[in-house]
Each structure stands twice: as structure tokens, then as C-alpha cells.
């Protein structure tokens, strides 16, 4: 059995007014970053809105990508291989934070710090890409070569281009992942992850799959 596991960085763009506001800081079309611990995107975490229609109530969340809010969202998905120990370290860290979820706040001032290249500290506060990047600090995997407080979604896109497994509509990826997870695989046992099977599927190439 392999001692490695896969995690996924998901960049999304929803086209909302608040998304446009964040885009002013990040200069990226896909301006929200999340971390997923499974390729079907069932366990996805980030810092963002807690109420779908109120962007000003924000903090640590587990995202539900099948919510209609994401029905028209665009995304890019990046797959990273880490050791089982590193996977468990990051996953357990997130679960520990989730147990004290209300303690964590969205760090809007941190975005201003990125714009000015100034570190603005606030206890228990993150913006989305800051949170995702911070989870790698206790591992040997460093997706972006800069402090986590300065990492933007676009930094992930540029640094992890070779790790991209999908770009297109998020709803399309979720449908493909569901089909792939249910489909028996003819691949060797060590490559039978859903992500690997998706890369081998030849149907429905109407939207961008890398």
C-alpha cells in the first residue's frame, strides 16, 4: 500500500460582487482558494462567507460545492502528492481548527497587507489563500516560495501549473468525479485514484480538462 496521499488545491471564481472586490486585490479571475482532502471535493475547507448571501459574515468554513451558489462557478484544481504523515498533519490541524470554528475570523486587512507588501498580524485571522498556504508550513511541501501571509490564489496557479488536473466549470468536475468514483478501473492498483481515472476518461470533452 502506498505511503503517499493526495490533497487538492481548488481555485474558484463565482462572479459575485464580493468576488469582484477581492479580484481588485488579487488581480486574478479565480480569486478564492480552498484545500480539499479528497478528489470528489467532499471535504473542502477555506476562509470565506458563512452565509451564502452575506459576504460580510465570514471565517473558517467547510465548503459545500454542490450548493446552488456554486452552480456557475469556474475553477482550476491542482493535485499534490504528500506523505501519509503530512496528509494527517494537515487534516488533523484543520479538524482542530473546526472544533473551535467561531474563534477564527476573515482577515480582510491581510489582503491590504498583500497589496502593500506589509505583514499585518491578527490573531486567529486568515484570508483564503493565506489559510491554505499556512497548512503546508509544517510539511516539506511548499507550493509557493513566499510567506503564507503574502500568498494569493494566483500564486498557486503560477507555481502549480504542472499539477493542474482540471480547469472549467466546477459543476462539470463534480459530475465527472462522481462518475469516475463509481466506475471500475482498469488501471494498475497503484494508480486507481479517482483523479487518475478522470485523467483517462475520454467522454464529455466539451469543457476544459487538462
Residue, then its C-alpha position, 0 to 999 in steps of 0.5 A: x500500500x502506498x505511503x503517499x496521499x493526495x490533497x487538492x488545491x481548488x481555485x474558484x471564481x463565482x462572479x459575485x460582487x464580493x468576488x469582484x472586490x477581492x479580484x481588485x486585490x488579487x488581480x486574478x479571475x479565480x480569486x478564492x482558494x480552498x484545500x480539499x482532502x479528497x478528489x470528489x471535493x467532499x471535504x473542502x475547507x477555506x476562509x470565506x462567507x458563512x452565509x451564502x448571501x452575506x459576504x460580510x459574515x465570514x471565517x473558517x468554513x467547510x465548503x459545500x460545492x454542490x450548493x446552488x451558489x456554486x452552480x456557475x462557478x469556474x475553477x482550476x484544481x491542482x493535485x499534490x502528492x504528500x506523505x501519509x504523515x503530512x496528509x494527517x498533519x494537515x487534516x488533523x490541524x484543520x479538524x482542530x481548527x473546526x472544533x473551535x470554528x467561531x474563534x477564527x475570523x476573515x482577515x480582510x486587512x491581510x489582503x491590504x497587507x498583500x497589496x502593500x507588501x506589509x505583514x499585518x498580524x491578527x490573531x486567529x485571522x486568515x484570508x483564503x489563500x493565506x489559510x491554505x498556504x499556512x497548512x503546508x508550513x509544517x510539511x516539506x511541501x511548499x507550493x509557493x516560495x513566499x510567506x503564507x501571509x503574502x500568498x494569493x490564489x494566483x500564486x498557486x496557479x503560477x507555481x502549480x501549473x504542472x499539477x493542474x488536473x482540471x480547469x472549467x466549470x466546477x459543476x462539470x468536475x463534480x459530475x465527472x468525479x462522481x462518475x469516475x468514483x463509481x466506475x471500475x478501473x482498469x488501471x494498475x492498483x497503484x494508480x486507481x485514484x479517482x483523479x487518475x481515472x478522470x485523467x483517462x476518461x475520454x467522454x464529455x470533452x466539451x469543457x476544459x480538462x487538462 
